[in-house]
Amino acid sequence: MQINELIALINPLDVTNQKLKVELTGIHQDSRQVTPGSVFIAIRGTEVDGHIFLEDAIARGANVLICEESFYTEAPDVSVIEVEDTRTILGTVAQAFADNPARNLRIVGITGTNGKTTVATLAYQVLCKTGRKSSLLGTVSKRILLDELDSSLTTSDPIELANDMRAMVDAGSEFLIMEVSSHALSQERVNGFDFEVAAFTNLSHDHLDYHNTVDDYAASKKLLFDHLPPTSTAIINIDDVRGHFMASDTMASVNEFSFKTDHNHILQNTAEGLSLLVDGVNIQSPLVGDFNAYNVAQAFLICKALGIPALEAAKALQSCSGASGRMETVVADGDNLPIVIVDYAHTPDALLNILATLNDLRFEDSQLVCVFGAGGDRDPTKRPEMAKAAAKYSDRIVVTSDNPRFENPDLIIEDILKGFDDKKKVTVEPDRQKAIQAAIKSANAKDLVLIAGKGHEDYQDIRGTKHPFNDYEIAEAALQQKKEVH
């Protein structure tokens, strides 16, 4: 790319050394990644302002700096482009440097507090099972066709996102299903391309450490729908109290989904799975629970909006398992063992939903045991609310550590304990491995044990270090030990 092409993209306030004759090779927002021929763009982050690294970027060979303030340099081979807001233009520029891969993808975005990962995974699985070349970006998994890569954020930064899309297009992908977080929307990480379909799952208490209020959180989610073009489709769960708010003002065609209409019903919800009627089509799914009924329905409606024949999508959903770490049963070969479920539920609403589902599915004489904690350096107000959610359906509760990050785990647990009116059925074990082992050891054959909060994660984040830790593997070993004792 030449500098005149770059200038034409971003409508700058001012440009120095506009006649620079250098082939621009790429764009970076981390100065440590800069090489000769690079464009460095200074982004004002929540913790670090990229403008303090302008000199470092020059030293590493950057030929163009894009920034929000006047900056002087004597380097003759450096051009400075001043713009009003670097964050707003980053997506467009990143797409251009990747040769605009989004134009060759049919992109679906899914937002909401709970269910994003399951809906995204189900939609991706349906597309794959019906022979469509599809890719996936989300919390649990980043997939380019069937190849899985590491995924660190729900929604990547615009440069990584553009590069991922380039790799997807080069691999032959036609569809991209992606989760879209509230952080990504408020930080404009999905600027520079359009969504063909966007879906809203639900909204509940989460991320208030970042958004301050639920209204601010909801407004960030709504940005996905506010920016949809008229050619797009918005699939909105209007059984959620924020559903109509999400749908308001969008230019897209709106499909307001509800299980309270003649065309949509939960026909059956048992331990064997779900039977649904969605848009008049019968759908069978191995997933269980009312919350998963919404996830399955939205995945079906997304595929239908993409032009997948309804009966074809419904047939594929019969064998779609959804995401790992979401209502995942720990497989154990043996008699007289409790049923152990691992789930990512880490918000009050998600915890309440899964416990309500397990409560409906358990035997009359069985107990429901819940092991959970809360993440550090995150909204502390949800911690006592999670305790209330756990207390509603659980017969026994083990409060433990989750990802404490840079907080003291004991203080996080103290915050959780404030939410219990009655602590008689509550045990505290800060060591998560011991908590899981104790819950399984004390459970009887017909009991249900829920291990909540981490799901698919294979680490525990303690003071900036991710220590290997897998709830499923620890539970599996505890069940095996219990089997050998009996």
C-alpha positions in Angstrom: 0.0 0.0 0.0 1.2 3.5 -0.8 0.7 6.5 1.6 -1.7 8.2 -0.8 -4.0 5.1 -0.7 -3.8 5.1 3.1 -4.7 8.8 3.3 -7.7 8.2 1.0 -9.0 5.6 3.5 -9.0 7.7 6.7 -9.7 11.4 5.8 -7.0 12.8 8.2 -6.8 16.1 9.9 -3.2 16.6 8.9 -0.4 14.8 7.2 3.4 15.5 7.2 5.7 14.1 4.5 2.8 13.2 2.3 5.0 12.4 -0.6 6.8 9.6 1.2 7.9 6.9 -1.3 7.8 3.7 0.7 5.7 0.5 0.2 3.8 0.1 3.4 3.8 -3.6 4.5 1.5 -3.8 7.5 -0.1 -2.1 10.4 0.5 -2.6 14.2 -0.8 -1.1 17.4 2.0 -2.7 19.5 5.3 -0.9 18.8 7.2 -4.1 19.6 5.8 -5.7 16.5 6.9 -2.9 14.2 9.4 -3.6 11.3 10.6 -1.4 8.5 7.8 -0.5 6.2 5.2 -0.7 9.0 2.4 1.7 9.9 2.1 2.2 13.7 -1.3 3.4 15.0 -1.5 4.8 18.5 -4.6 3.6 20.3 -5.7 5.1 23.7 -6.4 1.9 25.7 -8.1 1.5 29.1 -4.7 1.1 30.8 -2.0 2.2 28.3 -2.0 5.1 25.8 -0.3 4.0 22.6 0.9 7.6 22.0 3.7 7.1 24.4 5.3 4.5 22.0 5.6 6.8 19.0 9.3 7.2 19.4 9.8 3.5 20.0 7.9 2.8 16.8 10.2 5.1 14.8 13.2 3.4 16.3 12.0 0.0 15.1 11.5 1.2 11.6 7.9 2.5 11.3 7.5 4.7 8.2 4.0 6.0 9.1 2.5 7.0 12.4 -1.2 7.5 12.8 -2.1 9.4 16.0 -4.6 11.7 17.5 -2.3 14.6 18.4 0.3 16.6 16.6 3.7 14.9 16.7 6.9 16.2 15.2 9.8 14.0 14.1 13.0 14.9 12.2 13.2 11.4 10.6 13.0 12.1 6.8 11.5 8.7 6.0 8.6 9.0 8.5 5.1 10.4 7.8 2.8 11.5 10.6 -1.0 11.2 10.0 -3.1 13.0 12.5 -6.8 11.8 12.8 -9.6 12.6 15.2 -10.0 9.0 16.6 -7.5 6.3 15.8 -9.8 3.6 17.3 -12.6 4.4 14.9 -10.5 4.0 11.8 -8.4 1.0 12.9 -10.8 -1.7 11.6 -11.1 -0.2 8.1 -7.3 0.2 7.8 -6.6 -3.3 9.1 -9.1 -4.8 6.6 -7.4 -2.8 3.8 -3.9 -4.1 4.7 -5.4 -7.7 4.7 -6.9 -7.1 1.3 -10.4 -6.7 2.6 -11.2 -10.4 3.4 -14.5 -9.5 5.1 -15.9 -8.8 1.6 -15.6 -12.5 0.8 -17.2 -13.8 3.9 -20.8 -14.0 5.0 -20.4 -12.9 8.6 -22.7 -13.7 11.6 -22.3 -11.8 14.9 -23.8 -13.1 18.2 -23.9 -10.9 21.3 -25.5 -11.3 24.8 -24.5 -12.2 28.3 -25.1 -15.9 28.2 -25.4 -18.4 25.4 -23.1 -16.7 22.8 -20.6 -19.5 22.7 -23.3 -22.2 22.4 -25.3 -20.4 19.7 -22.1 -19.7 17.7 -20.8 -23.3 18.0 -24.2 -24.8 17.1 -24.5 -22.5 14.0 -21.0 -23.4 13.0 -21.6 -27.1 13.5 -24.8 -27.0 11.4 -23.0 -25.2 8.5 -20.2 -27.8 8.6 -22.5 -30.7 8.8 -24.5 -29.4 5.8 -21.3 -29.0 3.7 -20.7 -25.3 4.0 -17.2 -24.1 4.4 -17.3 -22.2 7.7 -15.0 -20.7 10.3 -15.6 -19.8 14.0 -14.3 -17.1 16.3 -15.2 -17.2 20.0 -14.4 -17.7 23.6 -13.8 -21.4 23.5 -12.5 -21.9 20.0 -11.0 -20.2 17.0 -11.5 -22.4 13.9 -10.4 -21.9 10.3 -12.6 -24.5 8.7 -11.9 -27.6 10.9 -8.4 -26.5 12.1 -8.5 -25.2 15.7 -6.2 -22.3 16.9 -5.7 -20.7 20.3 -8.4 -18.2 21.3 -7.6 -15.7 24.0 -10.4 -13.1 23.6 -14.1 -13.4 22.8 -13.5 -10.9 20.0 -9.9 -10.2 18.8 -8.5 -6.7 18.1 -9.2 -5.4 14.6 -5.7 -6.3 13.2 -5.8 -9.9 14.4 -9.4 -10.1 13.3 -8.6 -8.9 9.8 -5.6 -11.3 9.6 -7.8 -14.2 10.8 -10.4 -13.4 8.1 -7.6 -13.3 5.5 -6.5 -16.8 6.6 -10.1 -18.0 6.5 -10.7 -16.7 3.0 -7.4 -18.2 1.8 -8.5 -21.5 3.2 -11.7 -21.4 1.2 -14.1 -20.4 4.0 -17.4 -18.8 2.9 -19.0 -18.2 6.3 -17.7 -16.8 9.6 -19.7 -17.2 12.8 -18.3 -15.0 15.6 -19.1 -14.0 19.1 -19.2 -10.3 19.7 -18.5 -9.1 23.2 -19.7 -5.8 24.8 -16.0 -4.8 25.2 -15.4 -5.3 21.5 -18.4 -3.2 20.6 -17.6 -0.3 22.9 -14.0 -0.4 21.8 -15.0 -0.5 18.1 -13.1 -3.7 17.4 -15.7 -4.8 14.8 -15.5 -1.6 12.7 -14.6 -1.9 9.0 -17.0 -4.7 7.9 -20.7 -5.6 8.0 -22.6 -8.4 9.5 -25.1 -10.3 7.4 -26.8 -11.7 10.4 -26.7 -10.5 14.1 -28.3 -12.2 17.1 -29.1 -11.2 20.7 -29.3 -14.0 23.2 -30.1 -12.3 26.6 -28.7 -9.7 29.0 -28.0 -10.1 32.7 -25.6 -9.0 35.4 -22.0 -9.1 34.1 -19.0 -6.9 33.2 -20.1 -4.0 35.5 -16.4 -3.6 36.4 -16.0 -2.2 32.9 -19.4 -0.8 32.0 -20.4 0.7 35.4 -24.1 0.2 35.0 -26.4 -2.4 33.4 -27.8 0.4 31.1 -24.3 1.1 29.8 -23.7 -2.6 29.3 -26.9 -2.9 27.4 -26.1 0.2 25.3 -22.8 -1.4 24.3 -24.6 -4.6 23.2 -27.1 -2.5 21.2 -24.3 -1.0 19.1 -24.1 -4.3 17.1 -27.7 -3.8 15.9 -27.5 0.0 15.5 -24.7 -0.4 12.9 -26.4 -3.1 10.8 -27.1 -2.1 7.2 -30.6 -2.5 5.7 -29.6 -5.7 4.0 -28.9 -7.5 7.3 -31.1 -9.6 9.5 -31.3 -9.2 13.3 -32.5 -12.1 15.3 -33.7 -10.9 18.7 -34.8 -12.9 21.8 -37.7 -10.7 22.9 -38.5 -13.0 25.8 -35.6 -11.2 27.4 -36.6 -7.8 28.9 -33.9 -6.0 26.9 -35.0 -7.6 23.6 -37.2 -4.8 22.3 -34.5 -2.3 23.2 -31.9 -4.1 21.1 -34.3 -4.2 18.1 -35.2 -0.5 18.3 -33.6 1.8 15.7 -31.9 -0.9 13.7 -32.1 -0.6 9.9 -31.9 -4.4 9.6 -34.9 -6.7 9.0 -35.8 -7.9 12.5 -36.9 -11.4 13.5 -38.3 -11.1 17.0 -38.1 -14.6 18.5 -40.2 -15.7 21.4 -41.3 -19.1 22.8 -44.6 -17.5 23.6 -46.1 -17.7 20.1 -48.1 -20.3 18.2 -45.1 -21.1 15.9 -42.5 -21.6 18.7 -42.7 -24.0 21.7 -40.6 -26.1 23.9 -42.3 -29.4 23.4 -40.1 -31.5 25.6 -37.2 -31.0 28.0 -35.8 -34.2 29.5 -32.4 -35.6 30.5 -32.3 -37.1 27.0 -32.6 -33.7 25.2 -35.0 -31.2 23.8 -37.9 -31.2 21.4 -38.8 -27.8 20.0 -41.1 -26.2 17.5 -39.4 -23.2 15.9 -41.0 -21.3 13.0 -43.3 -24.3 12.7 -40.4 -26.8 12.3 -39.8 -29.6 14.7 -36.2 -29.7 16.1 -34.6 -32.4 18.2 -31.4 -31.7 20.1 -29.3 -33.6 22.6 -28.8 -30.4 24.7 -31.0 -30.0 27.7 -32.6 -27.1 29.6 -34.8 -24.2 28.8 -31.8 -21.9 28.3 -30.4 -24.3 25.7 -33.8 -24.3 24.0 -33.2 -20.6 23.2 -29.6 -21.4 22.0 -30.8 -24.1 19.7 -33.6 -22.0 18.3 -31.4 -19.0 17.6 -28.8 -21.2 15.9 -31.6 -22.6 13.7 -32.9 -19.1 12.9 -29.3 -17.9 12.0 -28.8 -20.8 9.6 -32.3 -20.1 8.1 -31.4 -16.4 7.6 -28.3 -17.5 5.8 -30.4 -19.5 3.4 -29.9 -23.0 4.8 -33.2 -24.9 4.1 -35.1 -25.3 7.4 -35.4 -29.1 7.4 -31.7 -29.4 6.5 -30.7 -27.3 9.5 -33.1 -29.1 11.8 -31.7 -32.5 10.8 -28.2 -31.3 11.4 -29.1 -30.0 14.9 -30.0 -33.5 16.0 -26.4 -34.4 16.3 -24.9 -31.0 17.2 -23.3 -31.1 20.7 -22.5 -27.4 21.2 -19.4 -26.1 22.9 -17.2 -28.0 25.3 -17.5 -26.9 29.0 -21.1 -26.0 28.5 -23.3 -28.4 30.5 -20.7 -31.1 29.8 -21.2 -34.4 31.6 -18.0 -35.9 33.0 -17.9 -39.4 31.5 -17.1 -42.1 34.0 -17.5 -45.9 33.6 -18.9 -47.3 36.8 -21.9 -48.0 39.0 -23.0 -46.0 42.0 -21.3 -42.8 40.9 -22.8 -39.3 41.0 -23.5 -37.4 37.8 -20.9 -34.6 37.5 -21.5 -31.6 35.2 -18.9 -29.0 34.2 -20.2 -25.7 33.0 -18.8 -22.2 32.3 -21.6 -20.5 34.2 -19.9 -17.5 35.8 -22.7 -15.0 36.2 -25.7 -15.1 38.6 -28.2 -15.6 35.8 -26.2 -18.4 34.1 -25.7 -20.2 37.4 -29.3 -19.9 38.3 -30.3 -21.2 34.8 -28.2 -24.3 34.9 -29.1 -25.2 38.5 -32.8 -24.8 37.7 -32.3 -27.2 34.8 -30.5 -29.8 36.9 -33.1 -29.4 39.6 -35.8 -30.4 37.1 -33.8 -33.4 35.9 -32.6 -34.9 39.2 -34.1 -37.9 41.0 -36.6 -37.2 43.8 -34.2 -38.6 46.5 -31.0 -37.1 45.1 -29.1 -34.0 46.2 -27.8 -31.2 44.0 -24.3 -30.1 44.9 -22.8 -26.9 43.5 -19.1 -26.0 43.4 -18.4 -22.4 42.4 -16.3 -19.3 42.9 -15.9 -15.9 41.3 -13.3 -14.2 39.2 -10.9 -11.6 40.6 -10.4 -8.2 39.1 -14.0 -8.3 37.8 -17.3 -6.8 39.0 -17.5 -7.6 42.7 -21.2 -6.8 43.0 -22.1 -10.1 41.2 -20.4 -12.2 43.9 -23.2 -12.2 46.5 -25.7 -12.5 43.7 -24.1 -15.7 42.6 -24.4 -17.0 46.2 -28.2 -16.3 46.0 -28.4 -18.1 42.7 -26.6 -21.1 44.1 -28.7 -21.2 47.3 -32.0 -21.3 45.5 -31.7 -24.9 44.1 -28.6 -26.5 45.7 -28.7 -28.8 48.7 -25.0 -28.4 49.3 -22.6 -25.7 48.2 -18.8 -25.6 48.1 -17.5 -22.1 47.7 -14.0 -22.1 46.2 -11.6 -20.0 44.1 -12.0 -19.4 40.4 -9.5 -17.2 38.6 -8.4 -14.9 41.4 -6.0 -13.0 39.1 -4.4 -10.2 41.3 -7.0 -10.4 44.1 -6.8 -12.3 47.3 -9.0 -15.4 46.9 -10.1 -15.3 50.5 -11.5 -11.8 50.1 -13.3 -12.8 46.9 -14.9 -15.7 48.9 -15.8 -13.3 51.7 -17.8 -11.2 49.1 -19.6 -14.4 47.9 -20.5 -15.4 51.5 -22.3 -12.1 52.0 -25.0 -13.4 49.7 -26.1 -16.4 51.7 -28.9 -15.9 54.2 -28.3 -19.4 55.6 -24.8 -20.8 55.6 -25.6 -24.2 57.1 -25.4 -26.0 53.7 -22.2 -24.0 52.7 -18.7 -25.3 52.9 -15.6 -23.2 52.0 -12.5 -24.7 50.4 -10.3 -22.1 48.7 -8.2 -24.8 46.9 -10.3 -25.5 43.8 -8.9 -29.0 43.2 -9.6 -30.0 46.8 -13.1 -28.5 46.6 -14.0 -30.5 43.5 -12.5 -33.7 45.0 -14.4 -33.2 48.3 -17.8 -32.5 46.5 -17.5 -35.7 44.5 -16.2 -37.8 47.3 -19.2 -36.9 49.5 -21.8 -37.3 46.8 -24.0 -40.4 46.6 -24.9 -42.4 43.5 -28.0 -40.4 42.4 -26.6 -37.0 43.3 -25.8 -34.3 40.7 -22.6 -32.3 41.2 -22.2 -29.0 39.2 -18.7 -27.6 38.9 -19.3 -24.0 37.7 -17.4 -21.1 36.5 -14.5 -22.3 34.3 -16.0 -24.8 31.8 -13.6 -25.1 28.9 -10.7 -23.2 30.5 -7.6 -25.3 31.1 -5.9 -22.9 33.5 -6.3 -21.0 36.7 -5.1 -17.4 36.5 -3.2 -16.5 39.7 -1.3 -13.2 39.9 -0.8 -13.0 36.2 0.3 -16.6 35.7 -1.9 -19.2 34.1 -1.4 -22.4 35.9 -2.6 -25.6 34.2 -6.0 -26.5 35.6 -8.9 -28.4 34.1 -12.2 -28.9 36.0 -13.2 -31.8 33.8 -9.9 -33.7 34.2 -9.9 -33.2 38.0 -13.5 -34.3 38.3 -12.8 -37.3 36.0 -9.9 -38.4 38.3 -12.0 -37.9 41.4 -14.7 -40.1 40.0 -12.2 -42.8 39.1 -10.8 -42.7 42.6 -14.3 -42.9 44.1 -15.0 -45.9 41.8 -11.8 -47.7 43.0 -12.7 -47.1 46.7 -16.1 -48.7 46.2 
